[in-house]
Amino acid sequence: MTNRLPTSITEHTLLPLIAAPMFLVSGVELVTAACKSGVIGTFPVLNARTSEALDDWMQRITGELAAVRETNPNARIAPWGINLVTHRTNPRLQSDIDLTVKYKTPLVITSLGSPAPAVEAVHSYGGLVFSDVINVSFAKKAAQAGVDGLVLVCAGAGGHAGTLSPFAFLKAVREFFDGIIVLAGAMSSGRDIRAAQVMGADLVYFGTSFIATTESMATQDYQQMLVEATMDDLIYTNAFSGAYANMLKPSIVAAGIDPDALKPKENVDFSHLVSGETKAWKHIWSAGQGVSFVREIESTAELVARLRREYAEIIAEEMRGDAWTNL
Ligand SMILES: Cc1cc2nc3c(=O)[nH]c(=O)nc-3n(C[C@H](O)[C@H](O)[C@H](O)COP(=O)(O)O)c2cc1C
């Protein structure tokens, strides 16, 4: 397998995995727990409700990870990252980019808009820029803007998911993009991580699995709903932000809304993510199709340890070969 990943990732991680940024879910605890477990931890900057709070979060993350590295120089502490909403309706974009530069954030993932506003700033200190995309034309535009990686958000992902099959999408993007590819959507096991690599992905994005960890900011009710729900409980709708997302029907019902009577929302507007009017994500919850495999609430370290065991089992299986290996 070609290795396109820089040593800043390969030498400091225990799995090719990113704990994906999730609105109202990922914060300082989840990010630091992920990095200490050997996988890249990320959060959306808008989870820190002001730029001052973001400054504090970044200071805590960098401080805590530096302290662990100091006491245990041989430990693999993975890099951390943020998600920037680069849509024009985000009024905090410039001040958040300034903080990104101040803390030399190793990985910046842009979503819901062109990555262009972040590329030069992040490259100025040697950081990596990945852009979240849901179709081939967005992927081409992001590649032209000079990103280091593309996150292909496929069908079945939690949050604002796409509709493309990972098989077709990844192959189509590889025809014009030789950078890092992160595959996203509905994955939840070590076998899934390995399968994504075999398909040609360099890294894998897990969101839903990390919502049900003890370090996530999700409420207990939300986590319990994940344990009980299956993929049949999801609805793919644009009724809440104007962009299509997979939402949990039981949470829509609990909010007094009939999931079968949702009206499409015409205008895409993400300003509610900044303004604090977060009903859609605070009380109406999202999950990807991997929700069927969330069976318990566990710590991030336990989740990553399980994924590493599963991944190692698959590698052992591959070494044993199969009926076609030696033909
Ligand atoms: C509750 C929730 C909130 C999310 N919020 C964001 C976000 O703020 N920014 C972002 O780039 N992606 C967001 N996502 C998408 C994830 O980063 C990731 O693409 C997705 O969870 C991967 O699919 P999976 O959940 O099936 O693993 C969110 C996903 C969920 C489930």
The ligand as an SDF file (V2000), in Angstrom:
LIG
                    3D

 31 33  0  0  0  0  0  0  0  0999 V2000
  -23.5860   14.5140   16.1030 C   0  0  0  0  0  0  0  0  0  0  0  0
  -22.6750   14.7720   14.9560 C   0  0  0  0  0  0  0  0  0  0  0  0
  -22.1910   16.0550   14.7600 C   0  0  0  0  0  0  0  0  0  0  0  0
  -21.3150   16.3310   13.7000 C   0  0  0  0  0  0  0  0  0  0  0  0
  -20.8140   17.5880   13.5860 N   0  0  0  0  0  0  0  0  0  0  0  0
  -19.8680   17.8470   12.6420 C   0  0  0  0  0  0  0  0  0  0  0  0
  -19.2350   19.1090   12.5810 C   0  0  0  0  0  0  0  0  0  0  0  0
  -19.5000   20.0110   13.3610 O   0  0  0  0  0  0  0  0  0  0  0  0
  -18.2940   19.2980   11.6240 N   0  0  0  0  0  0  0  0  0  0  0  0
  -17.9500   18.3090   10.7430 C   0  0  0  0  0  0  0  0  0  0  0  0
  -17.0740   18.5160    9.8970 O   0  0  0  0  0  0  0  0  0  0  0  0
  -18.5480   17.1060   10.7680 N   0  0  0  0  0  0  0  0  0  0  0  0
  -19.4770   16.8510   11.7150 C   0  0  0  0  0  0  0  0  0  0  0  0
  -20.0480   15.6060   11.7810 N   0  0  0  0  0  0  0  0  0  0  0  0
  -19.6240   14.5620   10.8290 C   0  0  0  0  0  0  0  0  0  0  0  0
  -18.4310   13.7780   11.3710 C   0  0  0  0  0  0  0  0  0  0  0  0
  -17.3010   14.5980   11.4570 O   0  0  0  0  0  0  0  0  0  0  0  0
  -18.1200   12.5600   10.4690 C   0  0  0  0  0  0  0  0  0  0  0  0
  -18.0460   12.9460    9.1260 O   0  0  0  0  0  0  0  0  0  0  0  0
  -19.1420   11.4530   10.5830 C   0  0  0  0  0  0  0  0  0  0  0  0
  -19.5600   11.3070   11.9180 O   0  0  0  0  0  0  0  0  0  0  0  0
  -18.5620   10.1270   10.0760 C   0  0  0  0  0  0  0  0  0  0  0  0
  -19.5420    9.1630    9.9740 O   0  0  0  0  0  0  0  0  0  0  0  0
  -19.9470    8.1290   11.1460 P   0  0  0  0  0  0  0  0  0  0  0  0
  -20.6550    8.9400   12.1850 O   0  0  0  0  0  0  0  0  0  0  0  0
  -20.8590    7.2060   10.4310 O   0  0  0  0  0  0  0  0  0  0  0  0
  -18.6950    7.5260   11.6740 O   0  0  0  0  0  0  0  0  0  0  0  0
  -20.9460   15.2970   12.8170 C   0  0  0  0  0  0  0  0  0  0  0  0
  -21.4330   14.0120   13.0120 C   0  0  0  0  0  0  0  0  0  0  0  0
  -22.2800   13.7350   14.0640 C   0  0  0  0  0  0  0  0  0  0  0  0
  -22.7610   12.3500   14.2710 C   0  0  0  0  0  0  0  0  0  0  0  0
  1  2  1  0
  2  3  1  0
  2 30  2  0
  3  4  2  0
  4  5  1  0
  4 28  1  0
  5  6  2  0
  6  7  1  0
  6 13  1  0
  7  8  2  0
  7  9  1  0
  9 10  1  0
 10 11  2  0
 10 12  1  0
 12 13  2  0
 13 14  1  0
 14 15  1  0
 14 28  1  0
 15 16  1  0
 16 17  1  0
 16 18  1  0
 18 19  1  0
 18 20  1  0
 20 21  1  0
 20 22  1  0
 22 23  1  0
 23 24  1  0
 24 25  2  0
 24 26  1  0
 24 27  1  0
 28 29  2  0
 29 30  1  0
 30 31  1  0
M  END
$$$$
